[in-house]
Amino acid sequence: MPSTTRIVAMGDSTTAGTPGWKSPVESPPAGAGDETSQYAYWLMKAHPDWEVLNRGVNGERTDQIRARFDRDVVEARPAAVVIVAGVNDIYQGRPARDVTGNLSWMYDRAARAGIRVVAGTILPYDSATADQNARMHEVNRWIRETSDKDRRIAFVDTRAAVAGADDGDRLIESPDGLHPSAAGYRRMADAIRPALENVLRRP
């Protein structure tokens, strides 16, 4: 039997697959809805040797995601974790530093557990204000700069993967103006896949 590489997808609604899919955390034991509305599905389609555990929860901030990190990531003993989080902090008016502090903790916790990290950027949503977009861009710059300095972390611009070509602060298509379509989640997977392949090859 071929070996399987376990990966955890960790985050909020844009990991869970909202609005088309409820993750197994939200709807135990196996999730519910349109399974193509999650990037985890498309990663496994591209890599049948990967087991990608969807641990996204709609509406969660980074502090809430951090609080379940050991349970949902470390205890699963994956080879790698993909972390995309922070949009709900921004939506609720929290400063960028709250997001970066929690992301930094999660990156370090994964690395200490021997888990490779793929760090994705916060996705756009169509109703974001100028201030919300400015804070999202501040966080995303920090993610890129942190990844550039830390070899344990692979950067992926998940925001760009689902944004419109003429407006990077809006989704290229969306069923609700807040989340990607199933096709958008497939674009996320297409962006994430090479970053995962890269970190999994590292010694």
URBEL-V32348 format. One record per residue. RES is the residue in one small letter. PSI is psi in whole degrees, -180 to 180 (none if undefined). OMEGA is omega in degrees with one decimal (* if undefined). BURIAL is b if it has 24 or more other C-alpha atoms within 12 Angstrom, else e. Layout:
((RES/PSI/OMEGA/BURIAL) (RES/PSI/OMEGA/BURIAL))
This chain:
((m/137/177.9/e) (p/148/179.2/e) (s/151/179.8/e) (t/136/176.7/e) (t/122/-179.1/b) (r/135/178.7/b) (i/141/174.5/b) (v/132/171.4/b) (a/114/-171.6/b) (m/131/178.2/b) (g/-151/-175.0/b) (d/-143/-176.1/b) (s/-32/-177.3/b) (t/-10/167.9/b) (t/-42/-178.8/b) (a/-41/-177.8/b) (g/19/178.0/b) (t/141/3.6/b) (p/-4/-172.6/b) (g/-23/-172.2/b) (w/140/169.6/b) (k/128/-176.7/b) (s/165/176.1/b) (p/-24/175.1/b) (v/-39/-178.1/b) (e/-35/-176.7/b) (s/78/-177.7/e) (p/154/0.4/e) (p/-14/-169.9/e) (a/5/-175.7/e) (g/174/-176.7/b) (a/146/175.9/e) (g/-147/179.9/e) (d/105/-173.9/e) (e/-18/178.2/b) (t/-9/-179.9/b) (s/55/176.3/b) (q/138/-178.8/b) (y/-25/178.2/b) (a/-40/179.8/b) (y/-47/-175.8/b) (w/-32/174.8/b) (l/-41/-179.3/b) (m/-29/174.2/b) (k/-41/-179.3/e) (a/-31/-177.3/e) (h/85/178.8/e) (p/-17/178.1/e) (d/-2/178.1/e) (w/138/168.4/b) (e/109/-177.2/b) (v/113/-178.7/b) (l/116/179.7/b) (n/112/-179.9/b) (r/36/175.9/b) (g/147/176.7/b) (v/121/-179.2/b) (n/133/172.9/b) (g/-5/-175.4/b) (e/142/171.5/b) (r/172/-178.8/b) (t/-31/178.1/b) (d/-34/177.9/b) (q/-38/177.1/b) (i/-43/177.0/b) (r/-39/-175.8/b) (a/-26/179.6/e) (r/14/-175.7/b) (f/-45/-179.9/b) (d/-45/-178.5/b) (r/-48/-169.6/e) (d/-18/-179.9/b) (v/-65/-172.0/b) (v/-44/-177.1/b) (e/-20/177.6/e) (a/-14/178.9/b) (r/53/178.3/b) (p/164/171.7/b) (a/-30/-177.2/b) (a/158/174.2/b) (v/138/172.6/b) (v/125/-178.0/b) (i/117/174.3/b) (v/110/-173.1/b) (a/158/174.6/b) (g/-17/-174.9/b) (v/-35/-178.0/b) (n/-32/172.4/b) (d/-49/-178.5/b) (i/-45/-179.5/b) (y/-37/-177.9/b) (q/7/173.5/e) (g/11/-179.4/e) (r/151/-178.0/e) (p/158/179.7/b) (a/-35/-176.8/b) (r/-29/175.5/e) (d/-43/-179.2/b) (v/-49/-175.7/b) (t/-34/177.3/b) (g/-43/179.9/b) (n/-38/176.5/b) (l/-43/179.1/b) (s/-43/178.5/b) (w/-45/-178.0/e) (m/-41/177.4/b) (y/-46/-178.6/b) (d/-39/-179.2/b) (r/-43/178.0/b) (a/-47/-178.0/b) (a/-41/178.8/b) (r/-28/179.3/e) (a/4/179.0/e) (g/23/-178.5/e) (i/127/178.2/b) (r/148/-175.3/b) (v/131/166.8/b) (v/120/-175.5/b) (a/114/179.2/b) (g/156/178.7/b) (t/158/178.6/b) (i/133/-179.8/b) (l/154/175.9/b) (p/162/166.5/b) (y/149/-163.6/b) (d/-24/-176.9/b) (s/8/-178.0/e) (a/139/176.2/b) (t/171/177.5/e) (a/-40/179.1/e) (d/-43/178.7/e) (q/-43/177.5/b) (n/-39/179.1/b) (a/-42/179.4/e) (r/-37/176.1/b) (m/-43/179.2/b) (h/-35/177.3/b) (e/-46/177.6/b) (v/-45/-176.7/b) (n/-36/174.5/b) (r/-42/178.5/b) (w/-42/179.4/b) (i/-46/179.9/b) (r/-47/-178.1/b) (e/-40/178.5/e) (t/-43/178.8/b) (s/-38/179.1/b) (d/-32/-175.9/e) (k/-18/-172.8/e) (d/111/-176.0/e) (r/-15/179.7/e) (r/-13/-172.2/b) (i/131/174.3/b) (a/130/-178.2/b) (f/142/170.7/b) (v/132/-178.3/b) (d/79/-179.8/b) (t/-27/176.9/b) (r/-50/-178.9/b) (a/-31/-177.0/b) (a/-29/-175.5/b) (v/1/-176.7/b) (a/156/177.0/b) (g/148/-178.3/e) (a/-31/-177.6/e) (d/-5/178.6/e) (d/100/-177.2/e) (g/-5/179.3/b) (d/12/176.1/b) (r/151/177.8/b) (l/142/-179.4/b) (i/-34/171.0/b) (e/148/-175.0/b) (s/140/176.5/b) (p/-18/-175.4/e) (d/4/-178.8/e) (g/-4/-176.8/e) (l/-28/-172.9/b) (h/157/177.5/b) (p/158/167.4/b) (s/176/175.3/b) (a/-39/177.1/b) (a/-34/177.0/b) (g/-40/176.5/b) (y/-32/175.2/b) (r/-39/176.2/b) (r/-38/175.5/b) (m/-47/-179.3/b) (a/-40/179.4/b) (d/-34/178.0/b) (a/-39/-176.1/b) (i/-36/-172.1/b) (r/-51/-178.7/b) (p/-32/177.2/e) (a/-41/176.6/b) (l/-45/178.9/b) (e/-39/-178.7/b) (n/-49/-177.2/e) (v/-31/-179.3/b) (l/-22/177.8/b) (r/-18/-174.9/e) (r/142/178.4/e) (p/none/*/e))
